[in-house]
Amino acid sequence: MTKLSVNINKIATLRNSRGGNIPDVLKVAVDVQNFGADGITVHPRPDERHIRYNDVINLKPLIKTEFNIEGYPTKRFLELVKKVKPHQVTLVPDPPEALTSNAGWDTVKHQVFLREIIADLKEEGIRTSIFIDTNSENIIHAATTNTDRVELYTEPYARIFPDNPEKAIEPYVEAANLARKQGLQINAGHDLNLENLKFFNEHIPFLAEVSIGHALICDALYYGLEETIALYKAQLNR
Ligand code: PXP
């Protein structure tokens, strides 16, 4: 079954909007795991406007499932992940001011850069994933970075899905097959939700993991966190 990693950045954003410690990010992470999520994702940004570097350190002993840290590989980010040693690091090419990740890596241009960082992370025993779009050149060159996985950037899928699900999924099926042929495992994330997740998962039967934040936390306002996680897990049940 495809694993569900819950991105808890939004919980930290809510906390930060008021100062203080409500909601308690650490408690939410523990609860999310107890409610059945297969992992926790965090995305520390340089200005710490969402999850903070200290949160990431404090989360480490509480994560009994899979810990995925995503972000642009600055020196500070790499120091953090080497200290925390999560199960997986997802490298994302977003500039510091980006509202949210809005593109995958150009793996042709950044091949050497990525390869060096990935070698470094693997030496620390950390699995690597790189955020990528469905462009075949990028997928083929992703394999030459020696990454373990790619995370397919699903915003375009989510945008097209309501009007034309078949058209939306087509490039992702092709990209996933190509990546698999290169020996890569496949993750996916961005704008996945209760409407589009099942269809995506059914069309990529070897999908390893999805990481979902925004829609899941918004759904929790209506259904509660426990019920919401159960609903998302049900979409992933093949
Ligand atoms: N994957 C990556 C690399 C991301 O940057 C994000 C957003 O932080 C997600 C997945 C999750 O996207 P969403 O919040 O839309 O579910």
py3Dmol code that shows the C-alpha trace and the ligand (Angstrom):
import py3Dmol

protein = """\
ATOM      1  CA  MET A   1       0.000   0.000   0.000  1.00  0.00           C
ATOM      2  CA  THR A   2       1.193   3.508  -0.776  1.00  0.00           C
ATOM      3  CA  LYS A   3       2.439   5.272   2.332  1.00  0.00           C
ATOM      4  CA  LEU A   4       0.838   8.469   3.554  1.00  0.00           C
ATOM      5  CA  SER A   5       3.292  11.024   4.918  1.00  0.00           C
ATOM      6  CA  VAL A   6       1.537  14.002   6.479  1.00  0.00           C
ATOM      7  CA  ASN A   7       3.210  17.373   6.024  1.00  0.00           C
ATOM      8  CA  ILE A   8       2.710  19.273   9.296  1.00  0.00           C
ATOM      9  CA  ASN A   9       4.106  22.638   8.168  1.00  0.00           C
ATOM     10  CA  LYS A  10       0.605  24.134   8.223  1.00  0.00           C
ATOM     11  CA  ILE A  11       0.235  23.288  11.914  1.00  0.00           C
ATOM     12  CA  ALA A  12       3.418  25.246  12.598  1.00  0.00           C
ATOM     13  CA  THR A  13       2.150  28.138  10.466  1.00  0.00           C
ATOM     14  CA  LEU A  14      -1.020  28.292  12.578  1.00  0.00           C
ATOM     15  CA  ARG A  15       1.031  28.244  15.772  1.00  0.00           C
ATOM     16  CA  ASN A  16       3.393  30.945  14.485  1.00  0.00           C
ATOM     17  CA  SER A  17       0.496  33.250  13.587  1.00  0.00           C
ATOM     18  CA  ARG A  18      -0.159  33.863  17.301  1.00  0.00           C
ATOM     19  CA  GLY A  19       3.120  33.173  19.044  1.00  0.00           C
ATOM     20  CA  GLY A  20       2.917  30.718  21.950  1.00  0.00           C
ATOM     21  CA  ASN A  21       2.560  26.995  21.441  1.00  0.00           C
ATOM     22  CA  ILE A  22      -0.998  26.412  20.225  1.00  0.00           C
ATOM     23  CA  PRO A  23      -1.401  24.140  18.383  1.00  0.00           C
ATOM     24  CA  ASP A  24       1.456  22.063  19.769  1.00  0.00           C
ATOM     25  CA  VAL A  25       3.343  20.842  16.693  1.00  0.00           C
ATOM     26  CA  LEU A  26       5.032  18.006  18.587  1.00  0.00           C
ATOM     27  CA  LYS A  27       1.725  16.709  19.963  1.00  0.00           C
ATOM     28  CA  VAL A  28       0.110  16.904  16.543  1.00  0.00           C
ATOM     29  CA  ALA A  29       2.964  14.857  15.056  1.00  0.00           C
ATOM     30  CA  VAL A  30       2.498  12.149  17.699  1.00  0.00           C
ATOM     31  CA  ASP A  31      -1.278  12.161  17.188  1.00  0.00           C
ATOM     32  CA  VAL A  32      -0.990  12.023  13.390  1.00  0.00           C
ATOM     33  CA  GLN A  33       1.112   8.880  13.749  1.00  0.00           C
ATOM     34  CA  ASN A  34      -1.282   7.356  16.287  1.00  0.00           C
ATOM     35  CA  PHE A  35      -4.158   8.070  13.901  1.00  0.00           C
ATOM     36  CA  GLY A  36      -2.510   5.886  11.274  1.00  0.00           C
ATOM     37  CA  ALA A  37      -0.258   8.056   9.113  1.00  0.00           C
ATOM     38  CA  ASP A  38       2.816   6.249   7.824  1.00  0.00           C
ATOM     39  CA  GLY A  39       5.129   9.216   8.175  1.00  0.00           C
ATOM     40  CA  ILE A  40       5.655  12.869   8.998  1.00  0.00           C
ATOM     41  CA  THR A  41       7.035  15.413   6.537  1.00  0.00           C
ATOM     42  CA  VAL A  42       8.443  18.824   7.401  1.00  0.00           C
ATOM     43  CA  HIS A  43       9.782  21.536   5.140  1.00  0.00           C
ATOM     44  CA  PRO A  44      11.983  23.971   7.080  1.00  0.00           C
ATOM     45  CA  ARG A  45      12.460  27.156   5.087  1.00  0.00           C
ATOM     46  CA  PRO A  46      15.348  29.557   5.671  1.00  0.00           C
ATOM     47  CA  ASP A  47      13.112  32.194   7.325  1.00  0.00           C
ATOM     48  CA  GLU A  48      11.435  29.532   9.542  1.00  0.00           C
ATOM     49  CA  ARG A  49       8.013  31.004   8.815  1.00  0.00           C
ATOM     50  CA  HIS A  50       6.484  27.512   8.904  1.00  0.00           C
ATOM     51  CA  ILE A  51       8.269  24.687  10.729  1.00  0.00           C
ATOM     52  CA  ARG A  52      11.347  25.883  12.652  1.00  0.00           C
ATOM     53  CA  TYR A  53      14.759  24.260  12.690  1.00  0.00           C
ATOM     54  CA  ASN A  54      14.305  23.621  16.410  1.00  0.00           C
ATOM     55  CA  ASP A  55      10.971  21.887  15.788  1.00  0.00           C
ATOM     56  CA  VAL A  56      12.741  19.499  13.453  1.00  0.00           C
ATOM     57  CA  ILE A  57      15.300  18.619  16.133  1.00  0.00           C
ATOM     58  CA  ASN A  58      12.576  18.184  18.772  1.00  0.00           C
ATOM     59  CA  LEU A  59      10.465  16.040  16.468  1.00  0.00           C
ATOM     60  CA  LYS A  60      13.173  13.477  15.783  1.00  0.00           C
ATOM     61  CA  PRO A  61      12.760  11.343  18.974  1.00  0.00           C
ATOM     62  CA  LEU A  62       8.952  11.440  18.592  1.00  0.00           C
ATOM     63  CA  ILE A  63       8.806  10.062  15.068  1.00  0.00           C
ATOM     64  CA  LYS A  64       8.202   6.337  15.262  1.00  0.00           C
ATOM     65  CA  THR A  65       7.037   6.078  11.653  1.00  0.00           C
ATOM     66  CA  GLU A  66       8.988   7.613   8.746  1.00  0.00           C
ATOM     67  CA  PHE A  67      10.544  11.058   9.016  1.00  0.00           C
ATOM     68  CA  ASN A  68      10.898  12.968   5.739  1.00  0.00           C
ATOM     69  CA  ILE A  69      12.586  16.350   5.677  1.00  0.00           C
ATOM     70  CA  GLU A  70      12.235  18.340   2.479  1.00  0.00           C
ATOM     71  CA  GLY A  71      13.879  21.531   1.395  1.00  0.00           C
ATOM     72  CA  TYR A  72      16.452  23.355  -0.684  1.00  0.00           C
ATOM     73  CA  PRO A  73      19.926  22.062   0.180  1.00  0.00           C
ATOM     74  CA  THR A  74      21.547  25.141   1.715  1.00  0.00           C
ATOM     75  CA  LYS A  75      24.551  24.611   3.996  1.00  0.00           C
ATOM     76  CA  ARG A  76      22.309  25.133   7.035  1.00  0.00           C
ATOM     77  CA  PHE A  77      19.686  22.695   5.751  1.00  0.00           C
ATOM     78  CA  LEU A  78      22.308  20.026   5.141  1.00  0.00           C
ATOM     79  CA  GLU A  79      23.778  20.526   8.618  1.00  0.00           C
ATOM     80  CA  LEU A  80      20.296  20.090  10.084  1.00  0.00           C
ATOM     81  CA  VAL A  81      19.493  16.887   8.217  1.00  0.00           C
ATOM     82  CA  LYS A  82      22.871  15.369   9.011  1.00  0.00           C
ATOM     83  CA  LYS A  83      22.255  16.101  12.688  1.00  0.00           C
ATOM     84  CA  VAL A  84      18.684  14.769  12.703  1.00  0.00           C
ATOM     85  CA  LYS A  85      19.266  11.869  10.308  1.00  0.00           C
ATOM     86  CA  PRO A  86      15.686  11.369   9.068  1.00  0.00           C
ATOM     87  CA  HIS A  87      14.741   8.313   7.027  1.00  0.00           C
ATOM     88  CA  GLN A  88      14.420  10.396   3.898  1.00  0.00           C
ATOM     89  CA  VAL A  89      15.470  13.807   2.608  1.00  0.00           C
ATOM     90  CA  THR A  90      13.537  15.257  -0.323  1.00  0.00           C
ATOM     91  CA  LEU A  91      15.539  17.878  -2.179  1.00  0.00           C
ATOM     92  CA  VAL A  92      13.424  20.717  -3.543  1.00  0.00           C
ATOM     93  CA  PRO A  93      14.675  23.526  -5.802  1.00  0.00           C
ATOM     94  CA  ASP A  94      12.531  26.296  -4.311  1.00  0.00           C
ATOM     95  CA  PRO A  95      13.985  29.744  -3.694  1.00  0.00           C
ATOM     96  CA  PRO A  96      13.751  31.007  -0.059  1.00  0.00           C
ATOM     97  CA  GLU A  97      10.876  33.408  -0.794  1.00  0.00           C
ATOM     98  CA  ALA A  98       8.696  30.829  -2.594  1.00  0.00           C
ATOM     99  CA  LEU A  99       5.187  30.632  -1.129  1.00  0.00           C
ATOM    100  CA  THR A 100       5.285  26.885  -1.714  1.00  0.00           C
ATOM    101  CA  SER A 101       7.306  24.581  -3.962  1.00  0.00           C
ATOM    102  CA  ASN A 102       6.349  25.459  -7.518  1.00  0.00           C
ATOM    103  CA  ALA A 103       8.651  23.447  -9.793  1.00  0.00           C
ATOM    104  CA  GLY A 104      10.811  20.357  -9.936  1.00  0.00           C
ATOM    105  CA  TRP A 105      14.587  20.232 -10.407  1.00  0.00           C
ATOM    106  CA  ASP A 106      16.220  20.843 -13.732  1.00  0.00           C
ATOM    107  CA  THR A 107      18.316  17.699 -13.348  1.00  0.00           C
ATOM    108  CA  VAL A 108      20.317  18.381 -16.502  1.00  0.00           C
ATOM    109  CA  LYS A 109      21.563  21.743 -15.262  1.00  0.00           C
ATOM    110  CA  HIS A 110      21.984  20.681 -11.618  1.00  0.00           C
ATOM    111  CA  GLN A 111      23.165  17.133 -12.148  1.00  0.00           C
ATOM    112  CA  VAL A 112      26.623  17.547 -10.583  1.00  0.00           C
ATOM    113  CA  PHE A 113      25.299  19.661  -7.696  1.00  0.00           C
ATOM    114  CA  LEU A 114      22.649  17.049  -6.880  1.00  0.00           C
ATOM    115  CA  ARG A 115      24.976  14.106  -7.292  1.00  0.00           C
ATOM    116  CA  GLU A 116      27.435  15.522  -4.740  1.00  0.00           C
ATOM    117  CA  ILE A 117      24.749  16.289  -2.181  1.00  0.00           C
ATOM    118  CA  ILE A 118      23.084  12.917  -2.661  1.00  0.00           C
ATOM    119  CA  ALA A 119      26.395  11.078  -2.203  1.00  0.00           C
ATOM    120  CA  ASP A 120      26.929  13.040   0.998  1.00  0.00           C
ATOM    121  CA  LEU A 121      23.455  12.200   2.345  1.00  0.00           C
ATOM    122  CA  LYS A 122      23.740   8.539   1.418  1.00  0.00           C
ATOM    123  CA  GLU A 123      27.010   8.342   3.320  1.00  0.00           C
ATOM    124  CA  GLU A 124      24.966   9.374   6.356  1.00  0.00           C
ATOM    125  CA  GLY A 125      22.557   6.510   5.690  1.00  0.00           C
ATOM    126  CA  ILE A 126      19.745   8.823   4.582  1.00  0.00           C
ATOM    127  CA  ARG A 127      17.473   7.832   1.688  1.00  0.00           C
ATOM    128  CA  THR A 128      17.151  10.556  -0.923  1.00  0.00           C
ATOM    129  CA  SER A 129      14.336  11.765  -3.108  1.00  0.00           C
ATOM    130  CA  ILE A 130      14.329  14.668  -5.530  1.00  0.00           C
ATOM    131  CA  PHE A 131      11.299  16.728  -6.477  1.00  0.00           C
ATOM    132  CA  ILE A 132      10.756  16.555 -10.209  1.00  0.00           C
ATOM    133  CA  ASP A 133       8.267  17.273 -12.970  1.00  0.00           C
ATOM    134  CA  THR A 134       7.211  14.780 -15.653  1.00  0.00           C
ATOM    135  CA  ASN A 135       9.712  15.928 -18.300  1.00  0.00           C
ATOM    136  CA  SER A 136      11.496  12.818 -19.585  1.00  0.00           C
ATOM    137  CA  GLU A 137      14.911  14.525 -19.776  1.00  0.00           C
ATOM    138  CA  ASN A 138      14.637  15.428 -16.111  1.00  0.00           C
ATOM    139  CA  ILE A 139      13.665  11.864 -15.190  1.00  0.00           C
ATOM    140  CA  ILE A 140      16.516  10.298 -17.142  1.00  0.00           C
ATOM    141  CA  HIS A 141      19.029  12.687 -15.609  1.00  0.00           C
ATOM    142  CA  ALA A 142      17.518  12.183 -12.150  1.00  0.00           C
ATOM    143  CA  ALA A 143      18.807   8.618 -12.309  1.00  0.00           C
ATOM    144  CA  THR A 144      22.349   9.842 -12.946  1.00  0.00           C
ATOM    145  CA  THR A 145      22.322  11.760  -9.650  1.00  0.00           C
ATOM    146  CA  ASN A 146      22.084   8.357  -7.886  1.00  0.00           C
ATOM    147  CA  THR A 147      19.000   9.408  -5.948  1.00  0.00           C
ATOM    148  CA  ASP A 148      16.930   6.549  -4.530  1.00  0.00           C
ATOM    149  CA  ARG A 149      13.607   8.129  -5.370  1.00  0.00           C
ATOM    150  CA  VAL A 150      11.919  10.937  -7.222  1.00  0.00           C
ATOM    151  CA  GLU A 151       8.896  12.831  -5.943  1.00  0.00           C
ATOM    152  CA  LEU A 152       6.609  13.725  -8.825  1.00  0.00           C
ATOM    153  CA  TYR A 153       5.336  17.301  -8.581  1.00  0.00           C
ATOM    154  CA  THR A 154       1.578  16.824  -8.833  1.00  0.00           C
ATOM    155  CA  GLU A 155       0.309  20.407  -9.013  1.00  0.00           C
ATOM    156  CA  PRO A 156      -0.296  20.163 -12.809  1.00  0.00           C
ATOM    157  CA  TYR A 157      -2.146  16.875 -12.268  1.00  0.00           C
ATOM    158  CA  ALA A 158      -4.349  18.437  -9.592  1.00  0.00           C
ATOM    159  CA  ARG A 159      -5.081  21.471 -11.775  1.00  0.00           C
ATOM    160  CA  ILE A 160      -6.197  19.490 -14.832  1.00  0.00           C
ATOM    161  CA  PHE A 161      -7.893  16.628 -12.964  1.00  0.00           C
ATOM    162  CA  PRO A 162     -11.328  18.243 -12.344  1.00  0.00           C
ATOM    163  CA  ASP A 163     -11.861  18.826 -16.099  1.00  0.00           C
ATOM    164  CA  ASN A 164     -10.064  15.859 -17.587  1.00  0.00           C
ATOM    165  CA  PRO A 165      -8.729  13.135 -15.271  1.00  0.00           C
ATOM    166  CA  GLU A 166      -7.380  10.978 -18.140  1.00  0.00           C
ATOM    167  CA  LYS A 167      -5.423  13.879 -19.611  1.00  0.00           C
ATOM    168  CA  ALA A 168      -4.187  14.859 -16.158  1.00  0.00           C
ATOM    169  CA  ILE A 169      -2.781  11.448 -15.321  1.00  0.00           C
ATOM    170  CA  GLU A 170      -1.230  10.554 -18.680  1.00  0.00           C
ATOM    171  CA  PRO A 171       2.153  12.325 -18.287  1.00  0.00           C
ATOM    172  CA  TYR A 172       2.471  10.965 -14.755  1.00  0.00           C
ATOM    173  CA  VAL A 173       1.972   7.362 -15.835  1.00  0.00           C
ATOM    174  CA  GLU A 174       4.619   7.845 -18.526  1.00  0.00           C
ATOM    175  CA  ALA A 175       7.015   9.591 -16.145  1.00  0.00           C
ATOM    176  CA  ALA A 176       6.530   7.000 -13.415  1.00  0.00           C
ATOM    177  CA  ASN A 177       7.165   4.126 -15.832  1.00  0.00           C
ATOM    178  CA  LEU A 178      10.272   5.813 -17.168  1.00  0.00           C
ATOM    179  CA  ALA A 179      11.571   6.496 -13.667  1.00  0.00           C
ATOM    180  CA  ARG A 180      10.906   2.928 -12.645  1.00  0.00           C
ATOM    181  CA  LYS A 181      12.823   1.687 -15.673  1.00  0.00           C
ATOM    182  CA  GLN A 182      15.777   3.774 -14.463  1.00  0.00           C
ATOM    183  CA  GLY A 183      15.627   1.922 -11.145  1.00  0.00           C
ATOM    184  CA  LEU A 184      14.047   4.799  -9.232  1.00  0.00           C
ATOM    185  CA  GLN A 185      11.260   4.512  -6.664  1.00  0.00           C
ATOM    186  CA  ILE A 186       8.393   6.948  -6.959  1.00  0.00           C
ATOM    187  CA  ASN A 187       6.867   9.364  -4.462  1.00  0.00           C
ATOM    188  CA  ALA A 188       4.371  12.103  -5.277  1.00  0.00           C
ATOM    189  CA  GLY A 189       3.126  15.299  -3.743  1.00  0.00           C
ATOM    190  CA  HIS A 190       1.574  18.738  -4.013  1.00  0.00           C
ATOM    191  CA  ASP A 191      -2.117  19.571  -4.182  1.00  0.00           C
ATOM    192  CA  LEU A 192      -3.222  15.982  -3.732  1.00  0.00           C
ATOM    193  CA  ASN A 193      -6.594  15.803  -2.021  1.00  0.00           C
ATOM    194  CA  LEU A 194      -9.604  13.581  -1.302  1.00  0.00           C
ATOM    195  CA  GLU A 195     -10.938  14.074  -4.839  1.00  0.00           C
ATOM    196  CA  ASN A 196      -7.826  13.360  -6.884  1.00  0.00           C
ATOM    197  CA  LEU A 197      -5.726  11.005  -4.742  1.00  0.00           C
ATOM    198  CA  LYS A 198      -7.459   7.684  -5.427  1.00  0.00           C
ATOM    199  CA  PHE A 199      -7.312   8.109  -9.213  1.00  0.00           C
ATOM    200  CA  PHE A 200      -3.623   9.005  -9.073  1.00  0.00           C
ATOM    201  CA  ASN A 201      -2.774   6.068  -6.847  1.00  0.00           C
ATOM    202  CA  GLU A 202      -4.725   3.575  -8.959  1.00  0.00           C
ATOM    203  CA  HIS A 203      -2.901   4.612 -12.124  1.00  0.00           C
ATOM    204  CA  ILE A 204       0.567   4.273 -10.609  1.00  0.00           C
ATOM    205  CA  PRO A 205       0.327   0.936  -8.811  1.00  0.00           C
ATOM    206  CA  PHE A 206       3.959   0.972  -7.681  1.00  0.00           C
ATOM    207  CA  LEU A 207       3.722   4.428  -6.066  1.00  0.00           C
ATOM    208  CA  ALA A 208       5.728   4.266  -2.823  1.00  0.00           C
ATOM    209  CA  GLU A 209       4.590   7.340  -0.908  1.00  0.00           C
ATOM    210  CA  VAL A 210       2.556  10.519  -1.074  1.00  0.00           C
ATOM    211  CA  SER A 211       3.223  13.563   1.053  1.00  0.00           C
ATOM    212  CA  ILE A 212       0.175  15.711   1.712  1.00  0.00           C
ATOM    213  CA  GLY A 213      -0.207  18.859   3.764  1.00  0.00           C
ATOM    214  CA  HIS A 214      -2.509  21.675   2.752  1.00  0.00           C
ATOM    215  CA  ALA A 215      -5.682  19.830   1.730  1.00  0.00           C
ATOM    216  CA  LEU A 216      -5.409  17.278   4.516  1.00  0.00           C
ATOM    217  CA  ILE A 217      -5.085  19.876   7.256  1.00  0.00           C
ATOM    218  CA  CYS A 218      -7.965  21.878   5.712  1.00  0.00           C
ATOM    219  CA  ASP A 219     -10.139  18.731   5.614  1.00  0.00           C
ATOM    220  CA  ALA A 220      -9.315  18.169   9.280  1.00  0.00           C
ATOM    221  CA  LEU A 221     -11.195  21.409  10.088  1.00  0.00           C
ATOM    222  CA  TYR A 222     -14.377  19.636   9.029  1.00  0.00           C
ATOM    223  CA  TYR A 223     -13.732  15.955   9.767  1.00  0.00           C
ATOM    224  CA  GLY A 224     -11.160  16.141  12.567  1.00  0.00           C
ATOM    225  CA  LEU A 225      -7.617  14.861  12.217  1.00  0.00           C
ATOM    226  CA  GLU A 226      -8.297  11.218  13.051  1.00  0.00           C
ATOM    227  CA  GLU A 227     -11.184  10.823  10.611  1.00  0.00           C
ATOM    228  CA  THR A 228      -9.329  12.778   7.921  1.00  0.00           C
ATOM    229  CA  ILE A 229      -6.286  10.534   8.094  1.00  0.00           C
ATOM    230  CA  ALA A 230      -8.558   7.489   7.841  1.00  0.00           C
ATOM    231  CA  LEU A 231     -10.219   9.032   4.762  1.00  0.00           C
ATOM    232  CA  TYR A 232      -6.877   9.661   3.053  1.00  0.00           C
ATOM    233  CA  LYS A 233      -5.615   6.187   3.923  1.00  0.00           C
ATOM    234  CA  ALA A 234      -8.774   4.714   2.413  1.00  0.00           C
ATOM    235  CA  GLN A 235      -7.995   6.467  -0.891  1.00  0.00           C
ATOM    236  CA  LEU A 236      -4.621   4.701  -0.934  1.00  0.00           C
ATOM    237  CA  ASN A 237      -6.078   1.267  -0.307  1.00  0.00           C
ATOM    238  CA  ARG A 238      -5.821  -0.550  -3.624  1.00  0.00           C
TER     239      ARG A 238
END
"""
ligand_1 = """\
16
PXP
N 5.973 17.893 -1.640
C 6.733 19.013 -1.623
C 8.121 18.924 -2.152
C 6.248 20.210 -1.093
O 7.009 21.302 -1.074
C 4.936 20.241 -0.569
C 4.408 21.512 0.013
O 5.209 21.915 1.068
C 4.179 19.058 -0.608
C 4.714 17.901 -1.158
C 2.793 18.997 -0.068
O 1.944 19.796 -0.836
P 0.499 20.141 -0.299
O 0.681 20.996 0.915
O -0.144 20.861 -1.443
O -0.171 18.837 0.039
"""
view = py3Dmol.view(width=600, height=400)
view.addModel(protein, "pdb")
view.setStyle({"model": 0}, {"cartoon": {"style": "trace"}})
view.addModel(ligand_1, "xyz")
view.setStyle({"model": 1}, {"stick": {}})
view.zoomTo()
view.show()
